[in-house]
């Protein structure tokens, strides 16, 4: 009996002590300042898209989108088909009827609805419009939760994104090296002042050998040097060029032929040890599935502003991983798409390197623009030893960037860029782009 009372007293004392401790902790929590948070919305609160603001950015051959919500959160996105800006703008406007009133924090669901309910599948105009709104929705979701998009995609697998330059001459190559790049690509389209024909002579091929040989000698053996072929050559000429340049151990051959004939590209890929890279003109996981299953390329180059946005680029990268293929994202247009693509690249294991915008359509109008985002975003990216470090560049909520306040004024009166016509002066026949 005495033992039972002692146990009861002991239990009562312990219970009283715990009650006092919990009460003390509640008092401390009540008095302490609340933890800092960058979240802009309660996850349980409703958010609705109210309107899409479309901004043609002709200096970059692209379209930016600002997606407005009733919560005051604005997401930005980008989607484009170079030389067809008006067509993409019209396609984005057609998405108003579906998007207005929807919760933007469900990009995966909206992607499926927009793509699958369009009836005609895989068209680059639709997927480019979809890219713009998909990126904007992910930006809103990240801002609402107060985290970068790469955290929503599984977290980073690296702390920096390798980027590569581009040069067409010895002088340009020296500039690329001086800027700190450790990789670049150069093109082999025209030789001896003329374009490629269906069959070629040794002198034409030797022109490419001289160009690439001089650049390889300058950059040295530790520098990664890719060869851009633009799909400008017939398969037989392309294969002759590839064999002539193999001795320089290129990083890759980009678009050795046009991508409409993937089985033929796969046959060519088997005849060289140098990887093929392609994909900038391809969209959705389904087209890239065909490329991978055939073995047509080992480096994939989807462009996030064409292929279907963040949702689809992540899916393509996951698919590529199963084939031991590396991701070499294309990104020659706007800085918004580039940063969105870098968020995906930060989270995947099979990332190789990233392209940067070209500014090839920017006029000499006195506006100080840069391929790292000056005059397009408030805080341009910075490059360190051929890399864009995540921290300090795009580690804020959502995309982690804001559009420049003067963007619309800077774009005023800039005409839309058009693809230049190309004809062979030899006989006046049309040439590929």
C-alpha positions as CSV (number, residue, x, y, z in Angstrom):
1,X,0.0,0.0,0.0
2,X,2.8,2.4,0.9
3,X,4.6,1.5,-2.3
4,X,1.4,2.3,-4.4
5,X,1.1,5.8,-2.8
6,X,4.7,6.5,-3.5
7,X,4.3,5.6,-7.2
8,X,1.1,7.8,-7.4
9,X,3.0,10.8,-5.8
10,X,5.9,10.3,-8.2
11,X,3.6,10.2,-11.2
12,X,1.7,13.3,-10.0
13,X,5.0,15.2,-9.5
14,X,6.3,14.2,-12.9
15,X,3.0,15.3,-14.5
16,X,3.0,18.6,-12.7
17,X,6.6,19.2,-13.8
18,X,5.9,18.5,-17.4
19,X,2.8,20.7,-17.4
20,X,4.9,23.5,-16.0
21,X,7.6,23.0,-18.6
22,X,5.2,23.0,-21.5
23,X,3.5,26.2,-20.1
24,X,6.9,27.8,-19.8
25,X,7.8,26.9,-23.4
26,X,4.5,28.3,-24.6
27,X,5.2,31.6,-22.8
28,X,8.7,31.8,-24.4
29,X,7.3,31.1,-27.8
30,X,4.6,33.8,-27.3
31,X,7.2,36.4,-26.3
32,X,9.8,35.5,-29.0
33,X,9.6,37.2,-32.4
34,X,8.0,35.1,-35.1
35,X,10.4,33.3,-37.5
36,X,11.2,35.2,-40.7
37,X,9.5,33.9,-43.8
38,X,9.7,34.9,-47.4
39,X,6.3,33.2,-48.2
40,X,3.8,35.6,-49.7
41,X,0.7,33.6,-49.2
42,X,-0.8,31.0,-46.8
43,X,-0.8,27.7,-48.6
44,X,-4.4,27.2,-47.5
45,X,-5.6,30.5,-49.0
46,X,-7.1,30.6,-52.5
47,X,-5.2,32.3,-55.3
48,X,-6.6,33.1,-58.7
49,X,-5.1,34.3,-61.9
50,X,-6.7,37.6,-62.9
51,X,-4.9,38.5,-66.1
52,X,-1.9,37.9,-68.4
53,X,0.3,40.8,-69.4
54,X,2.2,40.0,-72.6
55,X,5.4,41.9,-73.4
56,X,7.1,41.3,-76.8
57,X,10.8,41.6,-76.4
58,X,12.0,42.0,-79.9
59,X,15.7,42.6,-78.9
60,X,15.8,39.0,-77.7
61,X,13.4,37.6,-80.3
62,X,11.1,36.5,-77.5
63,X,8.0,37.1,-75.4
64,X,7.9,37.8,-71.7
65,X,4.7,37.2,-69.7
66,X,3.5,38.7,-66.4
67,X,0.8,36.6,-64.7
68,X,-1.2,38.7,-62.2
69,X,-3.1,37.2,-59.3
70,X,-5.7,38.4,-56.8
71,X,-3.2,37.8,-54.1
72,X,-0.9,40.5,-55.6
73,X,1.7,37.9,-56.5
74,X,3.0,38.4,-60.1
75,X,4.8,35.5,-61.9
76,X,7.0,36.1,-64.9
77,X,7.5,33.6,-67.8
78,X,8.9,33.4,-71.3
79,X,8.0,31.6,-74.5
80,X,9.0,32.1,-78.1
81,X,9.4,31.0,-81.7
82,X,12.0,33.3,-83.1
83,X,10.8,35.3,-86.1
84,X,7.1,34.4,-85.2
85,X,6.6,36.6,-82.2
86,X,3.1,37.8,-83.2
87,X,2.0,34.2,-83.7
88,X,3.1,33.2,-80.2
89,X,1.5,36.3,-78.7
90,X,-1.8,35.3,-80.3
91,X,-1.4,31.7,-78.9
92,X,-0.7,33.0,-75.4
93,X,-3.8,35.2,-75.6
94,X,-5.9,32.2,-76.5
95,X,-5.0,30.7,-73.1
96,X,-6.8,33.5,-71.3
97,X,-10.1,31.7,-71.4
98,X,-8.7,28.7,-69.6
99,X,-6.3,30.3,-67.1
100,X,-8.3,33.3,-65.7
101,X,-9.8,32.3,-62.4
102,X,-7.5,29.2,-62.0
103,X,-5.1,28.6,-59.1
104,X,-1.6,29.1,-60.6
105,X,0.0,26.9,-57.9
106,X,-1.1,23.8,-59.9
107,X,1.2,24.0,-63.0
108,X,1.3,20.2,-63.6
109,X,-2.5,20.0,-63.8
110,X,-2.8,23.1,-66.0
111,X,0.0,21.8,-68.3
112,X,-1.9,18.6,-68.9
113,X,-5.2,20.4,-69.5
114,X,-3.7,23.0,-72.0
115,X,-1.7,20.4,-73.9
116,X,-4.1,17.5,-74.0
117,X,-7.3,19.5,-74.7
118,X,-5.8,21.2,-77.7
119,X,-6.5,18.1,-79.9
120,X,-3.5,18.8,-82.2
121,X,-0.4,17.6,-80.2
122,X,3.2,18.7,-80.2
123,X,3.1,21.9,-82.2
124,X,5.9,24.4,-81.3
125,X,3.5,27.4,-81.3
126,X,1.3,25.8,-78.6
127,X,4.2,24.5,-76.6
128,X,6.0,27.9,-76.7
129,X,2.8,29.6,-75.4
130,X,2.5,26.9,-72.8
131,X,6.2,27.4,-71.8
132,X,5.5,31.1,-71.0
133,X,2.6,30.5,-68.7
134,X,4.1,27.3,-67.2
135,X,7.2,29.2,-66.1
136,X,5.1,32.0,-64.7
137,X,3.0,29.6,-62.6
138,X,6.1,28.0,-61.1
139,X,7.4,31.5,-60.3
140,X,4.1,32.3,-58.5
141,X,4.2,29.0,-56.6
142,X,7.8,29.6,-55.4
143,X,7.0,33.2,-54.4
144,X,3.8,32.1,-52.6
145,X,5.8,29.5,-50.6
146,X,8.9,31.7,-50.2
147,X,11.3,29.2,-51.8
148,X,13.3,29.0,-55.1
149,X,11.8,26.9,-57.8
150,X,14.7,24.5,-57.6
151,X,13.6,23.6,-54.1
152,X,10.2,22.7,-55.4
153,X,11.8,20.4,-58.0
154,X,13.7,18.3,-55.4
155,X,16.5,20.6,-54.3
156,X,19.9,21.3,-56.0
157,X,22.3,18.6,-57.0
158,X,25.0,21.2,-57.6
159,X,25.9,24.7,-56.4
160,X,26.7,26.3,-59.8
161,X,25.7,26.1,-63.4
162,X,28.5,25.7,-66.0
163,X,28.0,28.0,-69.0
164,X,29.7,28.1,-72.4
165,X,30.6,30.8,-74.9
166,X,30.5,31.0,-78.6
167,X,33.1,32.4,-81.1
168,X,33.7,32.4,-84.8
169,X,37.2,33.7,-85.1
170,X,40.5,33.7,-83.2
171,X,39.8,37.2,-81.9
172,X,36.4,36.2,-80.6
173,X,37.9,33.1,-79.0
174,X,40.5,35.2,-77.1
175,X,37.6,37.3,-75.8
176,X,35.7,34.2,-74.7
177,X,38.8,32.9,-72.8
178,X,39.4,36.3,-71.3
179,X,35.8,36.3,-69.9
180,X,36.7,33.1,-68.0
181,X,34.9,30.5,-70.0
182,X,36.4,27.0,-70.0
183,X,34.1,25.8,-72.9
184,X,32.6,27.2,-76.1
185,X,31.3,26.2,-79.5
186,X,32.1,27.4,-83.0
187,X,30.1,26.9,-86.2
188,X,31.0,25.1,-89.4
189,X,28.4,26.3,-91.9
190,X,30.1,28.3,-94.7
191,X,33.5,27.5,-96.0
192,X,35.6,29.5,-98.4
193,X,32.9,32.1,-98.5
194,X,30.0,29.9,-99.6
195,X,27.4,27.5,-98.1
196,X,27.4,23.7,-98.2
197,X,26.0,21.7,-101.2
198,X,24.9,18.1,-101.6
199,X,28.4,16.9,-102.5
200,X,31.6,18.7,-101.6
201,X,35.3,18.9,-102.7
202,X,38.4,18.6,-100.5
203,X,39.0,22.4,-100.5
204,X,35.6,23.1,-99.0
205,X,36.2,20.6,-96.2
206,X,39.7,21.9,-95.6
207,X,38.3,25.3,-94.8
208,X,36.6,23.9,-91.7
209,X,39.7,22.0,-90.8
210,X,41.8,25.2,-90.9
211,X,39.3,27.1,-88.8
212,X,38.7,24.5,-86.1
213,X,42.4,23.6,-86.0
214,X,43.5,27.2,-85.3
215,X,40.9,27.5,-82.5
216,X,41.9,24.2,-80.9
217,X,45.6,25.2,-81.0
218,X,44.7,28.5,-79.2
219,X,42.4,27.1,-76.5
220,X,44.5,24.0,-75.8
221,X,43.6,20.4,-75.0
222,X,41.8,21.0,-71.7
223,X,39.3,23.4,-73.2
224,X,35.9,21.9,-74.2
225,X,35.2,22.9,-77.9
226,X,31.8,22.1,-79.4
227,X,31.1,22.2,-83.2
228,X,27.8,23.8,-84.3
229,X,26.7,22.4,-87.7
230,X,23.2,24.0,-87.7
231,X,21.7,21.2,-89.8
232,X,23.2,23.0,-92.8
233,X,24.7,20.0,-94.5
234,X,23.5,17.0,-96.4
235,X,24.1,13.7,-94.5
236,X,27.0,12.7,-96.7
237,X,28.8,16.1,-96.4
238,X,28.1,16.2,-92.7
239,X,29.7,12.8,-92.2
240,X,32.7,13.9,-94.2
241,X,33.1,17.1,-92.1
242,X,32.7,15.0,-88.9
243,X,35.5,12.6,-89.9
244,X,37.8,15.5,-90.9
245,X,37.3,17.2,-87.5
246,X,37.4,14.1,-85.2
247,X,41.2,14.6,-84.7
248,X,40.5,17.8,-82.8
249,X,38.4,15.8,-80.3
250,X,35.4,18.1,-80.3
251,X,33.1,18.2,-77.3
252,X,30.1,17.5,-79.5
253,X,28.7,17.9,-83.0
254,X,25.5,20.0,-82.8
255,X,22.7,19.4,-85.3
256,X,24.8,17.4,-87.7
257,X,21.6,17.2,-89.9
258,X,18.0,18.4,-89.6
259,X,16.1,16.5,-86.9
260,X,13.2,15.3,-89.1
261,X,15.1,12.1,-89.9
262,X,16.1,10.7,-86.5
263,X,16.8,7.2,-87.8
264,X,19.4,8.6,-90.2
265,X,20.9,10.7,-87.5
266,X,21.2,7.6,-85.4
267,X,23.0,5.7,-88.1
268,X,25.5,8.6,-88.4
269,X,26.0,8.7,-84.6
270,X,27.2,5.1,-84.7
271,X,30.0,6.0,-87.1
272,X,31.8,8.4,-84.7
273,X,32.9,8.4,-81.1
274,X,32.1,12.1,-80.7
275,X,28.6,12.8,-79.1
276,X,25.8,14.3,-81.2
277,X,23.8,17.1,-79.7
278,X,20.4,18.2,-80.9
279,X,16.9,19.2,-79.7
280,X,16.5,23.0,-79.8
281,X,13.8,22.5,-82.5
282,X,12.1,19.6,-80.7
283,X,9.3,19.8,-78.1
284,X,7.8,17.6,-75.4
285,X,8.9,14.4,-73.9
286,X,7.4,12.4,-76.7
287,X,9.6,13.8,-79.4
288,X,12.7,13.4,-77.2
289,X,11.6,9.8,-76.4
290,X,11.9,9.0,-80.1
291,X,15.3,10.6,-80.3
292,X,16.6,8.7,-77.2
293,X,15.2,5.3,-78.2
294,X,16.8,5.5,-81.6
295,X,20.2,6.7,-80.1
296,X,20.2,9.8,-82.4
297,X,22.0,12.0,-79.9
298,X,23.8,11.7,-76.6
299,X,23.5,15.4,-75.6
300,X,20.0,16.8,-75.5
301,X,19.3,20.5,-76.2
302,X,15.7,21.3,-75.3
303,X,14.9,25.0,-75.0
304,X,12.6,25.8,-72.1
305,X,10.9,28.6,-74.0
306,X,9.9,26.1,-76.8
307,X,9.6,22.6,-75.3
308,X,6.8,23.2,-72.7
309,X,8.4,25.1,-69.8
310,X,9.7,24.0,-66.5
311,X,7.3,21.1,-66.2
312,X,8.4,19.5,-69.5
313,X,12.1,20.3,-69.3
314,X,12.3,18.4,-66.0
315,X,10.4,15.4,-67.6
316,X,12.8,15.4,-70.5
317,X,15.8,15.4,-68.2
318,X,14.4,12.5,-66.2
319,X,13.8,10.5,-69.4
320,X,17.3,11.3,-70.7
321,X,18.9,10.0,-67.4
322,X,17.5,6.6,-68.1
323,X,19.4,6.6,-71.4
324,X,22.6,7.9,-69.9
325,X,22.2,11.0,-72.0
326,X,23.4,14.4,-70.8
327,X,21.4,17.7,-70.8
328,X,22.9,20.7,-72.7
329,X,20.0,23.1,-72.6
330,X,19.6,25.5,-75.5
331,X,19.0,29.1,-74.5
332,X,19.7,31.8,-77.1
333,X,16.8,34.1,-76.5
334,X,15.7,35.7,-73.2
335,X,17.2,35.8,-69.7
336,X,13.9,34.8,-68.0
337,X,13.9,31.4,-69.9
338,X,17.6,31.0,-69.2
339,X,17.1,31.4,-65.4
340,X,14.1,29.1,-65.5
341,X,16.2,26.5,-67.3
342,X,19.0,26.9,-64.8
343,X,16.6,26.1,-62.0
344,X,15.8,22.8,-63.6
345,X,19.5,22.2,-64.4
346,X,20.4,22.8,-60.8
347,X,18.2,19.8,-59.8
348,X,19.2,17.1,-62.3
349,X,22.1,14.7,-62.1
350,X,22.8,14.6,-65.9
351,X,23.4,18.3,-66.5
352,X,26.4,19.1,-68.8
353,X,26.5,22.8,-69.5
354,X,24.2,25.7,-70.3
355,X,23.9,28.2,-73.2
356,X,23.4,32.0,-72.7
357,X,21.3,34.5,-74.7
358,X,22.8,35.9,-77.9
359,X,21.5,39.5,-78.2
360,X,21.8,39.0,-81.9
361,X,18.6,41.0,-82.6
362,X,19.5,43.9,-80.3
363,X,19.9,47.2,-82.1
364,X,22.6,49.8,-81.4
365,X,20.2,52.2,-79.8
366,X,22.1,53.4,-76.8
367,X,20.6,51.0,-74.3
368,X,23.2,49.1,-72.4
369,X,22.2,45.5,-72.7
370,X,24.1,42.3,-71.8
371,X,23.5,38.6,-72.4
372,X,23.5,38.2,-68.6
373,X,20.4,40.3,-68.3
374,X,21.3,43.9,-68.1
375,X,18.3,46.1,-69.0
376,X,16.1,43.0,-68.9
377,X,16.2,42.1,-65.2
378,X,16.9,44.3,-62.2
379,X,19.9,42.3,-61.0
380,X,21.8,40.8,-63.9
381,X,23.5,37.4,-63.5
382,X,27.2,37.3,-62.7
383,X,29.6,34.7,-64.1
384,X,32.5,33.2,-62.1
385,X,35.2,31.1,-63.8
386,X,32.8,29.9,-66.5
387,X,29.9,29.2,-64.1
388,X,26.8,31.0,-62.7
389,X,26.8,30.3,-59.0
390,X,23.3,29.7,-57.7
391,X,23.8,31.6,-54.5
392,X,23.4,35.3,-55.1
393,X,22.2,34.9,-58.7
394,X,18.9,33.0,-58.5
395,X,18.3,31.8,-55.0
396,X,15.4,34.0,-54.2
397,X,11.7,32.9,-54.1
398,X,10.4,31.6,-57.4
399,X,12.7,32.4,-60.2
400,X,14.6,34.8,-58.0
401,X,14.6,37.6,-60.6
402,X,12.6,40.7,-61.3
403,X,12.0,42.4,-64.7
404,X,13.8,45.7,-65.2
405,X,11.4,48.7,-64.6
406,X,12.5,50.2,-67.9
407,X,12.0,47.0,-70.0
408,X,8.9,48.2,-71.9
409,X,10.4,51.6,-72.7
410,X,13.7,50.0,-73.8
411,X,11.8,47.8,-76.2
412,X,9.7,50.6,-77.7
413,X,10.0,51.0,-81.5
414,X,12.3,48.0,-81.8
415,X,11.1,46.0,-84.9
416,X,10.5,42.3,-84.8
417,X,13.4,40.2,-85.9
418,X,12.9,38.1,-88.9
419,X,15.0,35.1,-90.2
420,X,17.1,36.4,-93.1
421,X,16.4,34.7,-96.4
422,X,19.2,32.4,-97.6
423,X,19.9,31.4,-101.2
424,X,22.9,29.8,-102.8
425,X,24.5,32.3,-105.2
426,X,25.7,29.4,-107.3
427,X,22.2,28.6,-108.7
428,X,19.7,30.6,-106.6
429,X,18.3,27.7,-104.7
430,X,16.9,28.0,-101.2
431,X,19.1,27.0,-98.2
432,X,18.3,25.6,-94.8
433,X,18.2,27.6,-91.6
